Amino acid sequence: MTVRVYSSISQDTTLAGGGISATATSMTVASGTGNALMGGITLVPGDIFTVALDPDTVYEEIIYITAQSSDTFTIDRAQAGTSGVVHSAGATVRHVLSSADLTYFREIGRAHV
């Protein structure tokens, strides 16, 4: 079962190195900032943590983080109606609440009526 997890103290960071390709399944953020991005959340198998790459730009992409190893994350690309695109080093990475998250909560609520 997929569990969506959130943090109210997550801090923005940036992509490290050469950024990521349009099909990459992992990303690395600036050195020492991975835990701040997660805002105290520790993922267990089945958890997803929603982030935006290049938020508030024409290149914005919603992704799900599914695993963390320090500053490197396993990711599921092109969520919430976005497309997988190239993101350059220095691109902003921000924890967000997406339209897909809100739809999920609406459907859960309907299931319990």
N, C-alpha and C positions, 0 to 999 in steps of 0.2 A: 504494500500500500504506500502510495506517495504521500509524504507529509510536507506541506509548505511551511517553512520556518522564516521568521522575520526578526529584525533587531531595530530598536528605536535609537540605538547609539552607534550604528554603522557609520564609518567615515569614508568619504570618497578617496579613491586612489587613482593611479594611472597604470596603463600597460607598460611593461618593461621590454627591454631588448628590441627586437625587430617588429613588435606588434604581433598580429595574428592574421593568417590567411582567411579567406571566406569559408573554408571548410575545417579549420582547426578544431580539435576536440579537447584542447587544453590551452590555458593561458597563464602567463606569469605577470604578476603586478610588481610595482616598485619594491625594491628590497626593504623588508621589515614592515610592510603595510598589509599583508594578508590577513592577519588577525584583526586589525582595526576595521578592515572592510567587512569582516564577518560579525563585528560588533558583539563578541562574546558567545556567538553560536558555534557549537560543535556539531557537525553533520554526522549522522549515522546512515547506513545504507537505506535508501528509499527517500531520504530528505532532499528537498530542493530549496535553493535560496535564489531569489530572483534579482538579477542585476541588469542594468542598461550599460551598453558600451556606446560611447559618443552620445550621451543623452542630450536632448534638445537640439540636435543637428539633423540634417538630411540623412546622415549615416547611422542614426540610432538603431541599435539592435538589442532586443530583449533576449537574454540567455538565462539558463538555469545552471547554477553551480551545483554539482552533485557530489563532489569530494574535494578535500583540501589537503595539501601537503605543504605547510609553511606558506610561501608566496605563490605557489602553483596550484591551479584549480582544474579539475575535470569539468567540462561544460557541455550542455546541450544547446545547440544553436537555434536561431531563427524562431523564437517563441512569440506568442501574442500577435501573430500576423506580420512580424518583421521578417526580413531576409538576411541570410548570412552574407556579410560583406567584409572586405579587408578593413582592418583597424590598425592604424599606425602606432608605433611606440609613442607614449605620452598621451594616448587617448584616455579620456576620463572613464572610470569604472565606478558606477553608483548603484547602491542597493535601492530598489524601487518596488512599488506596488503596481502591478500591471493590470491591463484589462482582463487578461487570462486569469489572474488571481481573483479579481472581483467576480468574474463569471463562475469560477469554481465555488466561491462562497455562496453565490446566489443559488446554484444548483444543490449544494449541501443543505441550504435552508429549505428549499422546496421538498427535498427528500424527507425532511423531518416534520412536515406540516400534517 
